[in-house]
Amino acid sequence: MTNREIEESLLNTLNAYVRHFDIPNSREDLLAIASSILTFQQKQGILKAIAPEQVDALIQQVVNQFEPTNITTFLVDSATDTLVQQVNAWRESLGNQVLNSLNAYVQKFQPDKTLDLTETIASIIPLIENIQLHQVEAKSLIQRVKSQFNWQNALEQAIGAGPLAIAEKLAKLLQFGNLEGLLKETVLANLSGLDRTLETVTESLVNTELSKILGNHALQFDLDLNTDLESRQLLVKQVTLKLNLMQRSPLPSKSVQEIANQVDSEIERLKAGRPKEFEIFNQPKPPILRDLNVDISKPKGDLN
């Protein structure tokens, strides 16, 4: 389909969705629904992948054209009606799975501790949904789950095998928290050097930067992400989503040496705070991490 055809189709589908499921409370809700329609169509192979910045522009244009007063007279064909019901079922199912997995994680791993709900939910989403959600729909999902979450209910709820498996994956991936933070900083540094925005963050880009970090032999992990491919893929998905959730403001600028110094600090902090039986590093760290491949000076072009 042409861009114009995609826009018209999305507007018609959005109208049908709202007619079937009532008018949302805000423009942000409308944007999230429009984005979810596109994501679901891509997930089903109905549409080809659309760049994040193009999705943002497209849904803004469509919502600008949306007229609530036209809903009562809007005619919906059977194919579109089926599509919007499928989109709604997918959105509800995803929300329920994320909430149940959050409850399972709290019950098994965090019963007596405070929790950053936004960060935890953002970490759970890629463990359930393989396709990357766009910023507006991911934020909407996080807010829906947060509004439904109740700490006492989480502790008392009967936990099924599926949510428990997700909770265990999350607990495993949280062992790489410092690596995740370093990976975010590295990606941001490269984007800043290339004069790019957060809209350009892809799983391919994040995976490339992760390979550079893992190629630095000063870091030796008990769980080897070069062989534990599932954990590596999930970490990449988590970091990609979290970066895309960040506000699209000017990116911080860090030099290669600053990033290298951060690696140095992360190593020392991890070694000092990690119990001996869970020691992450198995070999001495060189005085200076001169071989960290954080390229922030290459010419503009393909990030991958």
N, C-alpha and C positions, 0 to 999 in steps of 0.2 A: 504494500500500500504506500501511497505517497504521504508526505507529511500532513497535507491537508486532509486526506482521507482518514488518517489516524486521528487527527484532531476532531473531525466530525463524528467518527465512530465513538471516541472517548466521551464526547459531550452527550451523545445519545445514550450511551451506557450509564453515564453518571445520572442523567435524568431518570432513566429507568430504575436505577438503584434507589434513588431518593423517593421516587413514587412508591416503590415497594416497601421500603424500610423507614420512611419518614425523613423529614428534613433535619440534617445535623445541627448542632448548636452553634457552630462557628465556622468561619472560613477555613481555619486549620483542619477541622474535621472533614470538610469537603475536599481539601487538598489531599488529605490522607486517603480518602476513599478513591479519588481519581488515581492516585499513585498506586494503590492496591490493585485497582482494575488492570493497570498496565503491567504490574509485576505478575499478577495471576496469568495474564495472557502470554507473557514471556515464559512463565513457568510451564504453561501448557503447550508451548511451541506455536501459538497463534500469531505472536509477533516476534520479530527478531530483537536482539538486545539493543537497547537505546542507551546512549551515554548519559550518565547522571545529570550533567548540566543541561542536556536536551530534555530530559524528563521534567526537570524543575521548570523550565520555560514552558513546556507543553501543558503541564497541569495548571500553571498560573493562567495561561491563555484560556483554557477550557473553563476554569472556575470563574474567570472574568465574564464569560458568556452565559454562565448559568443564571437562569431566571426562575426563582421559586414559584412565581405566579403562573408559570406555564405548566407546572407539574400535573395539575388536576386534569388538564386536557391533553396531556402527552400520551400518544399511542405507543404501546410497547409490543413488538413482535415476539413470537414464541422463543426464537433463538436468543434474543437479548434478555428476555425474562429468565431463561435458563442460566445464561451467563451470570447475571447479577446474583442469582440465588447461589451459584457455585462460589462466586467471589465472597459473598457474605458468610457462607459455610466455612470457607477456608480461613477467613479472618477470625471467626469465632473459635474454630478449632485450634488455630495457632495461639490465640490468647489463652485458651484453656490449658493447652499443653505447657506453655511458659509458666502460667500460674501454678500448675500442679508440680512442675519441676522445681520451681522456687520453693514451694512448700516442702518438697522432699529434701531439698538442700538444707533448709533451715532446720528441719526436724532431725536430720542425721548429723549435720556438720556444724550448725550454728545455733543450737537451742538456747544458749545463755549469753549470746554476744549480740552487739549491735551490728547492723548490716547496712551497707550503702546499696539501697534498693535499685537505684538507677543503674549503677555499675554492674550489679549482679544480674539484673534482668538483661542488660545489654550483652553480658557474657553468655547467658543461656540461649538467647535467640538463635545464634548460628549453630548451636548444637542440635536444634530441632528443625530449622528451615535452611535448606541448602542454598537457595537463591538469596542474593544480597538484597535486603530491603532498602528502599530509598529513604533519605533522611526524614522526610515528613511522616511517612507511614511508620517508620521505626519508632520515632518519638511518640506518635499516637499510641502504638502498641504498648510502649513502656508505661505511659500514663494510665492506660486502661488497666494494666496488670497491677500497678501501684495502687490504684483506687480500689481494687478488689482484694488486695492482700490484707490479711489479718494475722497477726503473729500467733495469737492463741489458737486460731483455727489451723494454722500451719502445724503447730505442735500436736494437735489432736487428730488431724486428718489421717485416714487410712491411706497408705502410700502404695501405689501399684508398681509393678516391675519396670514399666517404661519410664516414669518420672524418676524412679530411684536410679536407674542406669544413667540418666542425664545428670543427676546430682553427683554421681560418682565421677563422671567425666569432668564435670566442672571442678570438683575438688582436685582432681589430678592436674588439670590445666592451671589452676591457681598456683601450683608450685613454680610456674614460670612467670610469676608476677613481675619480677625485676627485669626479666628478659622482655616481657611485653612492653614495659615502660621504656626500655632502651630502644626497642624496635619502633615505637611511636616517635620517639625523638629523632631517630635516624631518618625515618620517612619524612618527617616535617622539615628536617634540615635540607634534605635533597629537594623537596618541593620549593623551599625558600630559595635555594640556589638556582633553581630552574625558572623562578618567577611563575610557578604554577600555584593553583589553589587546591583546597581540599576536595573540590569536585573531581579532581583527576585521580583520586586514590582508587586503585583497583587491587584485587587479590594478587594479580600477577606482579604488580609493583611491590607490594608488601612481601611476597614470597622471595623476590629477588633480594631485597634488603635483608631479609632473615638469613638467606644463604650466605651473604657477606659476613654477617655477625657470627654465624655458626662456623664459618671458615677460619675465624680467629681462634687459634689453638690454645689461647689462654683460658678459654671457657670450655670446661668439661662437665657435662651434666650427667647425673645418675640416670635420667631418662633421656636417651639419645634421640633428638628430634630428626636426625638424619636417617634413623632406622624406624622410629615410631612415626610412621607417615600419617596415621590418623590424627594423632595429637598435633603434629605440625600443621596439617591442613586446617584443623579446627582453630588453632591459634591464629593462623593467617586470616581466617574468616572473622574471628573476634576482633582483631586489630583493625581490619578493614572497616567493619561496621562502626567501631568506636570512633575512628578518625572521621568517618563520614557523618557521624552524629555531632561532631564539633561544629561550633558556629563558624561560618565562613568569613572569618576576620583575617587581617594580615597575619601571615605565618611568622613565627619566631625565626630569627636567623642565628645559627650556630656554626662556628667554624669546625673543620675536621678535628683540630686539636681539642676543642671543647667537648666534642662528642667522644673522642678518645679518652679524655680525662674522666668523662662520666662513666665510661666502661670501667676504668680503673677504680673509681669510687664504688660502683656497684659490686665489683668483685670483693673489695675489702669489707663492705657492709654485709654481703651475703656470708662471707667466711666467718665474720665475727658473730653473726646472729644465728647461724644454722647449727642445730645440734649435731654432734660429731657423727652419730649414726646416719644422718641424712646429708653428710658433707657433699656439696655440689662439685667442688673443684678437686681434681685428682692430680694436679701437677702444678709446679710453681708458676707464678705469673711473671712475665718479663717486666723489666723496669718501666718501659714505655710501650704502649700498644701502637707501634708505628705502622702496623700492617692493616689497620682497620680501613676497609674499603668503603668509605663514605664519600661518594663522588658528588660534590656540589658545584663543580666548575665546568662540567661538560656542556656543550652547546645545547640550546633548546631543541627539543625533538621528541622522539619516542621515549617514553619513560621505561619501557620494558627491555 
